């Protein structure tokens, strides 16, 4: 599988830092996140620090309510930290306005959710084209060509004109991945991206994420499933708002 950019050239992102080490692309430093206020406040994260290098594939695991989805939301700029800093691809998200965050997110991140979140009245290719339309990347004809190529990459070349209800759960999630990769982002995030799929489809989806990662995309996803977590090259375990384990990181 070859992941292509909008100019139909192979995507290559394996840059190295000093000494051959991959540079950090995601960094959380002393991050705290408190939801609510006063007597109804809930501390979701308590002083979390995490560095992810470019090109890693990282699974974030932990029980429900542990704070793992909050970490993903902070990396995506969906949530803001109560304290600490969040830096992704060289940008301090905690210092950006909402308008700048929206524009930054469109070019830097792809996000895949558990329940797909496809537009039900749009075809597969229209859903896959949507980020390009919002970011106004190139002329409309070129956007459609890019979306069709991304759908072919995820194995849906013969499903481009199908509505979401005409697709299986696994096919809908593939459309979601094609949509997430539309603007050729360096980072792909998943919040339980296989949580609504059966075991076979979930394994196929993780293999697709591995192939995207092999092409150079940094992949970070949340999962409850230990077997699916083991697909990643690194597992970060979260409990009670703290990182309690970090194994398998690349040297």
N, C-alpha and C positions, 0 to 999 in steps of 0.2 A: 504494500500500500504506500503510495506516494502522496503526501499532502502538498497541495499546490497553492501558491499565492495568487493575487488577482491578476498578475501578469503571466500566469501559467508557467512559473518557474518553480523548481523544487524549493520547499521551505527549509532553511538551514539556520539554526539558532545556537549551535553548540559553541558559544563563545566561552573563553576561559579567562580567568583572572590571573593575578600574579602566581607563579609557580604551577600553573596549569589548573588551579582550582576554579570551579565555576563561580561567577559572582553571585551575590545575594540578590534575589529579585523580590522577595517578600521579607519584611522584618517587622515584628511586633516587639516593642520594648516597654516593659513595665505596664502592660495594658490592664486597666480595670474597666469593667462595665457594670453599671448599676441601672436596673430598670425601675421606674416608679420613683417615689420620693417619700420621705418621712416614715410613718409606721408601715406603709405598704411597699417599701423598697425591697428589691431583690437583687443581691449581688450575683451576676452571672459569671464574671471573670474576676480573679483576684491576683493582680500582678503578673500576668502572663507575658513571657518573653519567648519569641520563636523566630528562627531564621531559616528560610527555605532558599536553596540555591537554584539558579536558573537551570532548567532541564530535569529537575527532580520530579518524581511521582510519589506523592505523600498521601497516605490515608490517615484521617483523624477519627479516632474511635473513642467510645465512652458510652455510658448509660444515658437514657433520656434525662434531660435537664442538667447534663454535666457541663455544658458551655461550648460544645463542639460546633454547633450551628452558629453560635454567636461569633466564633472565630472566623468562620466563612463569611458571615455578614460584614464583619469589620474589614476583612481583606477586600471585599467587594465594594466597600464604601456605602453599603446599605444602612449600617449602623455606625455611630461615632463613639469612640472610647470616652468614658467618663474621666479617665486619666491615662497617661502614657501616650506613645506615638505609634502610628501605623504608616509604614512606608512600603509602597509597591511600585516596582519598575521606576524607582528614583523619585516618586512623587509622595509628599507627605499628605495623606488623605485627611488627617485630622485638622489640617489647616486650609482645606479647599472649600469653596462655596458649593452649594448644591448644583448650580449651573455648570461650574467647572468639573465637578465630580461626574455629572451625567455625560458630558462630552468625553472626559477621560475614560470613563467606564466603557463607552462605546468602542474605543480603539484599543483598549488594553486588556479587557477581560471578556471571556465567554463564560456564561453561567448556565448550568444544566440542573433543573429541579426534579424532585421526585415525581411530580404529577404533570410533567411535560410543559404545561402552560402554553400550548399552541393556540393560535387564534382559530376557533372552530369553523369560521366561514371562509378561511383562506386555504388554498391548496398547499401541498407540501412545498412546492417551489416558491409560492408567495410567502409562506412562513419563513423559509430559509433566506429570502431576499430582504425581509423586513429590516434587519439591522443595517444593511447597506443603504436602504431607502432613508432610514432615520439619520444616518451619518452622512448622507448625500455623497457616497463614494462612487465616483465615476458616473457615466451616463446610464440610463435605465436599461438599455440593451446589454451593456457589459455586466451590470448587476445580476441580471437573470442568467447570464452565462456562468458567472462565478457561483451562483446558488446551485445551478444544475450540476456543475463540477463537484461541489461539496456533497450534494446528494448522491452522486455516483460514487464518491469516495466512501460514503457510509453504506453503500450497497443498495441504494434506492433509485437507481437510474430509471427503472420502469414504474416508479410510483410518484413521479413528480407532479402529476395532475390530480392526485387523490386528496380528498378532504381527510382531516384527522380521524373522523368516525369511520372511514373506510380503511383505516390502517390498524394493524395489531399494536399492542402496547409497546413491543420492542421496536416496531417500525416508527411509532410516534417518538420514542426516545431518540432514535437515530435522526429523525428530522430535527429534534431539539439540539442535538450535537452539531448537525450541519448549520443550524441557525447560530449557535454559539461561536462557531469558527468562521462565520461569514466575513468578519473584518480582519481575519488572520491575526488574532490576539496572541501575545506571548504567554498568557496565563489562562488556563481553563479550570473553573471551579465547579464542583458538583456537591449539591446538598442532598444526600441519599439518592443519587442518580439511578440506582438499581432497586430502590425500595418498593416500587410498584410493579416489578417484573418477577416472573417466575424464575426458578433457579437457572434453567438453561439460558434464558434470555439475559439474565443478570451476568452470567459468565461471558456470553458473547459481547455484552456491552463493556465489560472490563477489558476484554481483549482489544476492543476498538480503542479504548482510552490508552492502553499500553502502546498501540501503534501510533497514535497521535503523539504520545510522549517520546517515542523513539524518533519521530520526525523533528523533535526539538521543543515541543510545547511543554511548559511546566504545568503539571496536573495536580490539583489538590482536591480531595473529595472526602466527605463525611460518610461513614457507614457503621451500622451496628454489627454487620456480619464479619466474623473473624476470618472466614475463608476468603471473602472478597477483599478484606483489608490486606491479606497476605499477598495479593496481586501487586501491591505497591512495593517500591524499593525502600520505603521508610514508613514506619507506623508511629504516629504521635498519639498517646493515650491521655485522655482528659477526664478528670473526675472532680466534682465539686468546685468547678471554676479554676482548677489548677492543672498544669501539665504534670502528669505523674509517671510518664514513660516516653522514651524517644529512642527507637531502635531502628537499625538498618540504614542509617543515613549514608549517603555516598561520601567517599573520601575526596 
